[in-house]
Amino acid sequence: TQAPRQTIDLRSDTLTQPCEGMRGAMASAELGDDVFGEDPTVNELEEFAANMFGKPSAMFTPSGTMANLCALAARCGRGDEIILGKYNHI
């Protein structure tokens, strides 16, 4: 028999809550300034993601909102507008 599938809801940055193990991992993680490339955890994650997708580099964004903003900034200039479909959101 197969184990029941667990749904992970990623609709919102505020919907997903870390478990105790994740909180412990965050509390014990080695820290550094990611703006200056000095956070070893962020560096490792970005390298892992770049390798996974066969890209030269990757950028960690801590939320879907930030990722959407980065995507828009890369594609649109100041004052530009974006048109989305009826069932799309940013």
Contacts in CASP RR format, 6 or more apart in sequence:
PFRMAT RR
TARGET T0000
AUTHOR 0000-0000-0000
METHOD contacts of the structure
MODEL  1
TQAPRQTIDLRSDTLTQPCEGMRGAMASAELGDDVFGEDPTVNELEEFAA
NMFGKPSAMFTPSGTMANLCALAARCGRGDEIILGKYNHI
8 16 0 8 1.000
9 15 0 8 1.000
9 16 0 8 1.000
10 16 0 8 1.000
13 63 0 8 1.000
13 64 0 8 1.000
13 65 0 8 1.000
18 26 0 8 1.000
29 41 0 8 1.000
30 40 0 8 1.000
30 41 0 8 1.000
31 39 0 8 1.000
31 41 0 8 1.000
32 38 0 8 1.000
32 39 0 8 1.000
32 40 0 8 1.000
33 39 0 8 1.000
34 42 0 8 1.000
34 43 0 8 1.000
34 60 0 8 1.000
37 43 0 8 1.000
42 60 0 8 1.000
45 58 0 8 1.000
45 60 0 8 1.000
46 57 0 8 1.000
46 58 0 8 1.000
46 59 0 8 1.000
46 60 0 8 1.000
47 58 0 8 1.000
48 58 0 8 1.000
49 55 0 8 1.000
49 58 0 8 1.000
49 60 0 8 1.000
50 56 0 8 1.000
50 57 0 8 1.000
50 58 0 8 1.000
59 70 0 8 1.000
61 67 0 8 1.000
61 70 0 8 1.000
68 90 0 8 1.000
72 82 0 8 1.000
72 90 0 8 1.000
75 82 0 8 1.000
76 82 0 8 1.000
82 90 0 8 1.000
84 90 0 8 1.000
END
